[in-house]
Amino acid sequence: MGVMRSRREESTESSGKICSRTEQPEALMKRVDTDSRRGVRLLVDEGYEDRILMAHDIHTKHRLMKYGGHGYSHILTNVVPKMLLRGITENALDKILIENPKQWLTFK
């Protein structure tokens, strides 16, 4: 087997979004998720839940469940339950996962 390549590029822009481009081992993926949950909790605590959108991408096949990755359901199956444990309310999560995307995607 070859050596697992790992690279991590992360930047925080003035918009507050975090971009992560990774080919990484599981431990690093968990750390990125933990940091993201912590960041969302801080924003919710500051009253910004109306301005938060969540997303992730599948940019290579190793991110698909078929190849051992988290798959497209990652946010709903892995992230949301941990956010609830972190104390983020269901109402805040409904805003973040349903209402905010609906508002953002509505053309006026």
Secondary structure, 3 states (H helix, E strand, C coil): CCCCCCEEEEEECCCCCEEEEEECCHHHHHHHHHHHHHHHHHHHHCCCHHHCCCCCCCCCHHHCHHHCCCCCCHHHHHHHHHHHHCCCCHHHHHHHHHHHHHHHHCCC
